[in-house]
Amino acid sequence: MGKETWVTERRVLLVIRNLTSFHRLLEVVDGLFAGQRVAVKFTIDKGSEYVGDLRKHLIETGCDVLPWQHAAKIEFDAILAAHAGSALRRLRGPILTIAHGAGYPRIVPETTGSTNSPTGVARSQLVHDGRVIPAKIGLSHEEQYALVARTCPEALENCVVIGDPVADRLRASTALRERYRRALRIRPDERLVLVTSTWGPNSALAAGPDLPQRLLAELPLGGYRVALVQHWNISQAHSRYEVAQQFRDGTRCGLITIPPHRGWQAALLAADLVVGDHGSVTFYGVALGKPLLLASDGGCEVDPASANAEVWRKARALDLDAPLRPQVESALEDGGDPALRAITDRVLGRPGEGKALVHRVLCAMMRMPVPTTPPVEPVEPHRVPPREPVGAQVVTASLRFPRNITLERFPHLLSARRPDTDTAPMLVVDESVVDPTVRHNADIVVRNEVAEDPRGWVKAKLAEHPGAAIAAAATESGSVVGFRDEPAVDVPDVGPSTAACALHHWVSLRRRRPPRKGAALVVHDNDVAHFVPLPARPPTAHAS
């Protein structure tokens, strides 16, 4: 192991199966051995088909990664793994296995050889030649003793309840929710919808591969943001490039993509609503009291006797064959379900004690006194770059008499995914959009940066876009809106898109009677009220 600067008193091995298990183990042991002269080594159990470039990731994280054959020759004081399997028997030292996620609900016959024993507690994974492989099997709740009694009774005496340190950290970090929202650039008036998907044919993204794009298409810009958390195995099965292409249009329309190995905790804490499946991220969301729309209950992948399955059976299902917006609004209005949250308590036991319990088990294995367990650290914020504006927007307007107009904006790129409505939308195109078809079809052309000659810009753009009825540009004091058959008008304190959309809608209703002097529209755009003065002579609605 090289020449050591200080004398190492204990050696611990963390056995990694995939990226998800790696980061779970890091979160569980973080700080436990600080200042204790404990050497922490890593090795990869290649029993998973989703190893990919895992070794490279571990090395880049700063880990000392031992080849499996090398690690198997070294005597360790404690070995920790977030999975069970017969290969672990080849390692030397007492082994503690813990759950890969929230409890032990997942049925994986190709791993366990059983259709009723969840992975992690199946006899085929825990016993070899009549001997139980792990010295300790970490349970997250006392209720799981009954599970082990059913799946592998000879392992019962090796079980110990350790709670769930990941859930403890999430709960402790709820007070910092606004910090996480600011890092994700979520405004106070916006709702964050978090789409989370595990992997495989029973996942949320298998049920609705375009689910994030559909949400972005149906939920108004400015009122909602959509974020996506995917299991790492998805990119291993489809490649990172293919995944990026799958959600490319969504990303261009504001989708916040959260890396699978970091940031999901912060995104979950920041979320107003979770749209998910039977994966652990969804389960933790329910435990935090988040409203849930369930896109997939996991089917045969979930042990029907588990508390997890009970949550999925009783959760509100997302109807993928119906418009999504009404379902989102209804779920947000109803809020989280206390009954579902109570069920999660049967999986996430010993709240607040998880790290200390794991620490105690590991120290007993290593025959060392238990030092003070480090305090729970808050979840790290996940920072994203400034959002790019959506250059082409489909804008709907509704009039409430006498002169109140409400605008809603949606990305034009995803307009084919919006349900049909009776409202005739306007296509508003920023000058930065270069696609000729979009520019040709624009009803309104806008410039959001102050031009040197705003009125000249408006006149030029109307000439360049013969199909557009209105062009509007920002000014130092608001905006200037130009029509084809009337002089441009100044609109103080209102942006060009808001002013242009309001006047376009007013004109489209053929309000030809001249308004009284000083009359104005009250325009609600992104829940902000604006006052748009009406021109003395109403312009015509047609483009030349």
C-alpha positions in Angstrom: 0.0 0.0 0.0 3.0 2.3 -0.3 5.1 4.1 2.3 2.8 5.7 4.9 3.5 9.1 6.5 1.5 8.2 9.6 0.9 4.8 11.1 -2.4 3.4 10.0 -4.3 1.7 12.8 -7.2 0.3 11.0 -8.1 -0.6 7.4 -11.6 -0.4 5.9 -12.6 -1.5 2.4 -15.7 -0.1 0.6 -17.0 -2.5 -2.1 -18.6 -0.7 -5.0 -21.0 -2.2 -7.4 -22.1 0.8 -9.4 -22.1 4.6 -9.2 -25.2 4.7 -7.1 -23.8 2.4 -4.4 -20.5 4.3 -4.4 -22.2 7.6 -3.5 -24.5 6.0 -1.0 -21.5 4.5 0.8 -19.7 7.8 0.7 -22.7 9.5 2.3 -22.9 6.9 5.0 -19.2 6.9 6.0 -18.4 10.6 5.4 -16.6 11.9 8.4 -16.8 8.7 10.5 -13.1 8.1 10.4 -11.9 11.7 10.5 -8.6 12.0 12.4 -8.7 8.3 13.3 -5.8 7.1 11.2 -8.1 4.7 9.4 -7.2 3.9 5.8 -10.2 3.7 3.5 -9.7 1.7 0.3 -12.1 0.9 -2.5 -12.6 -2.0 -4.8 -15.2 -2.8 -7.5 -17.4 -5.9 -7.5 -17.9 -6.3 -11.2 -21.0 -8.5 -10.7 -23.1 -5.6 -12.2 -23.4 -5.1 -15.9 -23.6 -1.3 -15.3 -20.0 -0.8 -14.2 -19.0 1.4 -17.2 -16.3 3.9 -16.4 -16.8 3.5 -12.7 -13.1 3.0 -11.9 -12.3 6.3 -13.6 -14.9 8.1 -11.6 -13.6 6.7 -8.3 -10.1 7.7 -9.2 -11.2 11.2 -10.2 -13.0 11.5 -6.8 -9.6 10.8 -5.1 -10.2 7.2 -4.0 -7.5 4.6 -3.8 -9.0 1.8 -5.9 -7.6 -1.7 -5.5 -8.0 -4.3 -8.1 -10.4 -7.0 -6.9 -7.8 -9.7 -6.9 -5.4 -7.5 -4.8 -8.1 -6.5 -2.4 -9.0 -10.2 -1.8 -5.5 -10.9 -0.5 -5.6 -8.1 2.2 -7.0 -8.5 5.7 -9.3 -5.6 6.5 -10.6 -4.6 9.8 -14.1 -3.9 8.3 -15.6 -4.2 4.9 -18.7 -2.2 3.9 -21.0 -2.9 0.9 -24.3 -1.5 -0.3 -25.2 -4.8 -1.8 -25.0 -8.5 -1.0 -23.6 -11.3 -3.1 -21.6 -14.5 -3.0 -18.5 -12.8 -4.4 -18.1 -10.9 -1.1 -17.0 -14.2 0.5 -13.7 -13.9 -1.2 -12.8 -10.8 0.8 -11.0 -11.0 4.1 -12.5 -9.3 7.1 -15.9 -8.8 8.8 -18.5 -7.5 6.3 -21.4 -5.1 6.9 -23.9 -4.9 4.1 -26.5 -2.2 4.0 -29.5 -1.4 1.7 -28.8 0.0 -1.7 -31.6 2.5 -1.3 -34.7 3.0 0.9 -35.2 -0.5 2.5 -35.2 -3.8 0.7 -38.2 -3.8 -1.6 -36.7 -4.7 -5.0 -37.2 -8.1 -6.7 -34.4 -8.9 -9.1 -34.7 -12.6 -10.1 -31.7 -12.3 -12.5 -29.5 -11.4 -9.5 -31.1 -13.4 -6.7 -32.7 -16.4 -8.6 -35.9 -15.7 -6.6 -39.2 -14.1 -7.6 -40.2 -13.4 -4.0 -36.9 -12.6 -2.1 -35.8 -8.9 -2.4 -32.3 -8.3 -3.4 -30.0 -7.6 -0.5 -31.7 -10.2 1.8 -32.1 -13.2 -0.5 -30.5 -16.4 0.7 -28.6 -16.9 -2.5 -26.8 -13.6 -1.8 -26.2 -14.0 2.0 -25.2 -17.7 2.4 -22.5 -19.7 0.8 -21.8 -23.4 1.7 -24.0 -23.0 4.7 -22.2 -19.9 6.1 -23.7 -16.5 6.3 -21.3 -14.2 4.5 -21.9 -10.8 6.1 -20.9 -10.5 9.8 -23.7 -7.8 10.0 -26.7 -7.1 7.8 -27.9 -3.5 8.2 -31.7 -3.1 8.4 -33.3 0.3 8.2 -36.2 -0.7 10.4 -37.1 -3.4 12.9 -40.0 -4.5 10.6 -37.3 -6.0 8.3 -36.5 -8.7 10.8 -39.7 -10.4 9.6 -38.5 -10.0 6.0 -35.2 -11.7 6.7 -37.0 -14.4 8.7 -38.9 -15.2 5.5 -36.1 -15.0 3.0 -33.0 -16.2 5.0 -33.8 -17.2 8.6 -30.2 -18.3 9.3 -29.1 -14.7 8.8 -31.4 -13.3 11.5 -28.8 -13.3 14.2 -26.5 -11.3 12.0 -29.0 -8.5 11.5 -28.8 -5.1 13.1 -31.0 -2.0 12.8 -29.0 1.0 11.5 -31.7 3.3 10.3 -31.1 5.3 7.2 -28.4 8.0 7.3 -29.4 9.3 3.8 -33.0 9.9 5.0 -31.6 11.5 8.2 -29.6 14.0 6.2 -32.5 14.9 4.0 -34.8 15.5 7.0 -32.1 17.6 8.7 -31.7 19.7 5.6 -35.3 20.6 5.1 -34.8 23.9 6.9 -32.5 25.0 4.1 -35.0 24.5 1.3 -34.8 28.1 0.1 -31.1 27.8 -0.3 -31.5 24.8 -2.6 -34.1 26.6 -4.6 -31.9 29.7 -5.0 -29.0 27.5 -6.2 -31.3 25.9 -8.8 -32.5 29.5 -9.8 -36.1 28.8 -8.9 -38.0 32.0 -8.3 -40.3 32.3 -5.2 -43.4 32.4 -7.5 -42.4 29.2 -9.4 -43.3 25.6 -8.7 -40.6 23.0 -9.2 -41.8 19.7 -10.6 -39.2 17.0 -10.1 -39.3 14.0 -12.4 -37.4 11.1 -11.0 -36.9 7.8 -12.7 -35.1 4.6 -11.8 -34.0 2.3 -14.7 -35.5 -0.5 -16.6 -38.8 -1.4 -18.2 -40.9 -0.6 -15.2 -39.5 2.9 -14.6 -41.2 6.3 -15.0 -39.2 7.0 -18.2 -40.1 3.6 -19.6 -43.8 4.4 -19.0 -43.4 7.9 -20.5 -40.1 8.5 -22.3 -41.2 12.1 -23.2 -42.6 12.8 -19.7 -40.3 15.8 -19.0 -41.0 17.3 -22.4 -44.8 16.9 -22.0 -44.7 18.7 -18.6 -42.6 21.5 -20.1 -45.1 21.7 -23.0 -48.2 21.9 -20.7 -47.0 23.9 -17.7 -46.7 27.7 -18.3 -43.2 29.2 -18.5 -42.6 31.5 -15.5 -45.0 29.6 -13.3 -43.3 26.3 -13.3 -39.8 24.7 -13.6 -39.2 21.1 -14.4 -36.1 19.1 -13.3 -35.1 15.5 -14.1 -33.2 13.0 -12.0 -32.3 9.7 -13.7 -30.7 6.6 -12.3 -27.1 6.2 -13.4 -27.9 2.8 -15.1 -30.0 4.6 -17.7 -26.9 6.3 -19.2 -25.0 3.1 -18.9 -27.6 1.2 -21.0 -28.2 4.0 -23.5 -25.0 6.0 -23.4 -24.7 9.6 -22.1 -24.9 10.9 -25.7 -28.2 9.1 -26.4 -29.7 10.3 -23.1 -28.7 13.9 -23.9 -30.3 13.6 -27.3 -33.5 12.1 -25.8 -34.0 15.2 -23.7 -32.3 17.8 -25.9 -35.5 19.6 -26.8 -36.5 19.7 -23.1 -33.1 21.1 -22.1 -33.4 23.8 -24.7 -36.8 24.7 -23.2 -35.6 25.0 -19.6 -35.4 21.4 -18.3 -33.0 21.2 -15.4 -31.0 18.0 -15.7 -29.6 16.8 -12.4 -26.5 14.5 -12.6 -27.4 11.0 -11.3 -24.5 11.0 -8.8 -24.9 14.4 -7.2 -27.6 17.0 -6.7 -30.7 14.8 -6.4 -30.9 15.5 -2.7 -30.9 19.2 -3.2 -33.4 19.0 -6.1 -35.7 16.8 -4.0 -35.6 19.3 -1.1 -36.3 22.2 -3.4 -39.2 20.4 -5.2 -42.9 21.3 -4.8 -44.1 18.1 -6.5 -42.5 14.7 -7.3 -43.4 12.8 -10.5 -41.8 9.5 -10.1 -41.8 5.7 -9.8 -40.9 3.0 -7.3 -37.3 4.2 -7.0 -35.7 5.4 -3.8 -35.7 9.1 -4.7 -39.5 9.0 -5.0 -39.8 7.2 -1.7 -37.6 9.8 0.1 -39.8 12.5 -1.5 -42.9 10.9 0.1 -41.0 10.7 3.4 -40.4 14.4 3.2 -44.1 15.1 2.7 -43.9 16.0 -1.0 -47.0 15.6 -3.1 -46.6 12.7 -5.5 -47.9 11.7 -8.9 -46.8 8.1 -9.6 -45.9 7.3 -13.2 -45.1 3.6 -12.5 -45.5 1.4 -9.4 -42.7 -0.9 -10.5 -45.0 -3.9 -11.1 -43.3 -7.2 -10.5 -40.0 -5.5 -9.4 -41.4 -4.6 -6.0 -42.0 -7.0 -3.1 -45.8 -6.8 -2.6 -45.4 -7.5 1.1 -43.1 -4.4 1.6 -44.1 -1.1 3.0 -42.7 0.5 -0.1 -45.3 -1.4 -2.2 -48.0 -0.2 0.1 -47.0 3.4 -0.6 -47.1 2.8 -4.3 -50.5 1.1 -4.1 -52.0 4.0 -2.2 -50.3 6.8 -4.1 -52.1 9.0 -6.7 -51.3 7.6 -10.1 -50.4 9.8 -13.0 -52.6 9.2 -16.0 -50.2 9.5 -19.0 -53.1 9.3 -21.5 -54.7 12.5 -20.1 -53.5 16.1 -20.0 -50.8 16.5 -17.4 -51.4 20.1 -16.2 -54.8 19.5 -14.4 -53.2 16.5 -12.6 -50.2 18.6 -11.5 -52.4 21.5 -10.3 -54.7 19.1 -8.4 -51.7 17.3 -6.7 -50.2 20.6 -5.7 -53.5 21.9 -4.3 -54.0 18.7 -2.3 -50.4 18.7 -1.0 -48.5 15.7 0.5 -50.4 12.7 1.9 -49.8 12.3 5.6 -51.0 8.7 5.4 -48.3 7.8 2.8 -45.7 9.6 4.8 -46.6 7.5 7.9 -46.0 4.3 5.9 -42.5 5.5 5.0 -41.8 5.5 8.8 -42.0 1.7 8.6 -39.0 1.7 6.3 -36.9 4.6 7.5 -36.5 3.7 11.2 -34.5 5.2 14.1 -34.8 8.7 12.6 -31.7 10.9 13.3 -29.6 7.9 14.6 -28.5 6.3 11.3 -24.9 7.6 11.2 -24.2 6.9 14.8 -25.6 3.3 14.5 -23.4 2.6 11.5 -20.5 4.1 13.3 -21.1 1.9 16.3 -21.3 -1.3 14.2 -18.1 -0.5 12.3 -16.1 0.4 15.4 -17.2 -2.9 17.0 -16.0 -4.8 13.9 -12.7 -3.0 14.1 -12.4 -3.5 17.9 -11.9 0.2 18.5 -13.6 2.6 20.9 -16.5 4.6 19.4 -15.4 8.2 19.1 -17.9 11.0 18.9 -20.0 10.6 15.8 -19.7 13.7 13.5 -22.7 15.9 13.2 -25.1 15.5 10.3 -23.9 17.8 7.5 -26.5 19.7 5.4 -27.1 18.5 1.8 -24.8 20.4 -0.6 -26.7 22.9 -2.9 -26.7 22.0 -6.6 -25.8 25.1 -8.6 -26.9 25.6 -12.2 -25.9 28.3 -14.7 -28.3 31.1 -15.5 -31.3 29.9 -17.5 -31.4 30.7 -21.1 -34.6 32.4 -22.3 -36.9 30.5 -24.6 -36.6 32.4 -27.8 -39.8 31.2 -29.5 -42.9 31.1 -27.3 -46.5 30.2 -27.9 -48.5 32.7 -25.9 -52.2 32.3 -25.0 -54.3 35.2 -23.8 -57.7 35.3 -22.0 -59.8 38.4 -21.5 -61.7 39.1 -18.3 -63.9 42.1 -18.7 -63.6 44.9 -18.9 -59.9 45.1 -19.8 -58.1 42.4 -17.8 -55.9 40.1 -19.9 -54.0 37.0 -18.6 -51.1 35.7 -20.6 -49.6 32.2 -20.4 -46.4 31.2 -22.2 -45.2 27.9 -23.5 -42.1 26.8 -25.5 -42.9 26.7 -29.2 -40.4 23.8 -29.7 -42.7 21.5 -27.7 -46.0 22.8 -29.0 -46.8 19.6 -30.7 -46.9 17.9 -27.3 -49.6 20.3 -25.9 -53.2 19.2 -25.8 -55.5 20.9 -28.3 -57.3 23.9 -26.9 -59.9 26.3 -28.2 -57.5 29.3 -27.6 -55.8 30.7 -30.7 -52.2 31.3 -29.5 -49.7 33.9 -30.7 -46.2 32.9 -31.8 -43.8 35.4 -30.2 -40.2 35.1 -31.6 -37.2 36.8 -30.2 -34.7 38.3 -32.7 -32.1 35.8 -31.6 -34.1 32.9 -33.2 -32.6 32.1 -36.6 -34.8 29.2 -37.8 -36.4 30.5 -41.0 -39.7 28.6 -40.6 -40.2 29.9 -37.0 -39.3 33.4 -38.1 -41.7 33.2 -41.1 -44.6 32.1 -38.9 -44.1 34.7 -36.2 -47.1 36.8 -35.2 -44.9 39.0 -33.0 -41.2 39.8 -33.2 -39.5 41.2 -30.1 -36.1 42.5 -29.0 -35.5 42.4 -25.3 -32.3 44.4 -25.3 -32.4 48.1 -25.7 -31.6 49.1 -29.3 -29.8 52.2 -30.4 -32.9 53.2 -32.4 -35.8 51.1 -31.1 -38.4 52.6 -33.5 -36.0 52.1 -36.4 -35.6 48.5 -35.3 -39.4 48.0 -35.1 -39.9 49.4 -38.6 -37.1 47.2 -40.0 -38.4 44.0 -38.4 -41.9 44.5 -39.7 -40.4 44.8 -43.2 -38.3 41.7 -42.7 -41.2 39.6 -41.3 -44.2 40.2 -43.6 -46.2 37.6 -41.7 -45.8 39.4 -38.4 -48.5 41.8 -37.1 -46.4 43.5 -34.5 -42.8 44.2 -33.7 -41.7 45.4 -30.2 -38.4 46.5 -28.8 -37.2 47.3 -25.3 -36.4 50.9 -24.5 -34.8 52.6 -21.5 -38.2 53.3 -20.0 -40.2 50.3 -21.1 -40.9 49.3 -24.7 -42.1 50.5 -28.1 -44.7 48.6 -30.0 -45.1 48.9 -33.7 -48.0 48.0 -36.0 -48.2 47.9 -39.7 -50.8 50.5 -40.3 -50.3 52.9 -37.4 -47.4 54.7 -35.7 -45.5 52.9 -33.0 -46.6 53.6 -29.5 -44.5 53.8 -26.3 -45.5 51.6 -23.4 -43.8 52.7 -20.2 -42.6 50.2 -17.5 -43.7 47.2 -19.5 -41.4 44.8 -21.4 -41.8 44.4 -25.2 -43.3 40.9 -25.2 -45.9 41.6 -22.6 -47.0 44.8 -24.2 -47.1 43.4 -27.7 -49.0 40.3 -26.7 -51.6 42.3 -24.8 -52.2 44.7 -27.6 -52.2 41.9 -30.2 -54.9 40.1 -28.3 -56.9 43.3 -27.8 -56.8 44.1 -31.5 -57.6 40.5 -32.5 -60.9 40.9 -30.6 -61.6 43.7 -33.0 -62.1 46.3 -30.4 -62.5 49.1 -33.0 -64.2 51.6 -30.9 -61.6 54.2 -29.8 -60.9 53.9 -26.1 -61.4 56.8 -23.7 -58.4 58.9 -23.1 -56.0 57.2 -20.6 -57.6 53.8 -20.9 -55.3 50.9 -20.2 -55.2 47.1 -20.2 -54.4 45.3 -16.9 -52.1 42.5 -18.1 -51.2 39.6 -15.9 -48.0 38.0 -17.1 -46.2 35.4 -14.9 -48.5 36.5 -12.0 -47.3 40.1 -12.3 -49.8 42.9 -13.2 -48.8 45.4 -15.8 -50.6 48.4 -17.2 -50.6 48.8 -21.0 -52.1 52.0 -22.3 -54.4 51.6 -25.3 -53.6 53.6 -28.4 -56.0 56.4 -29.3 -56.6 54.8 -32.6 -56.9 51.0 -32.4 -54.7 49.5 -35.2 -55.9 46.7 -37.4 -54.9 43.1 -36.5 -53.8 41.9 -39.9 -50.2 41.5 -41.2 -49.4 42.5 -44.7 
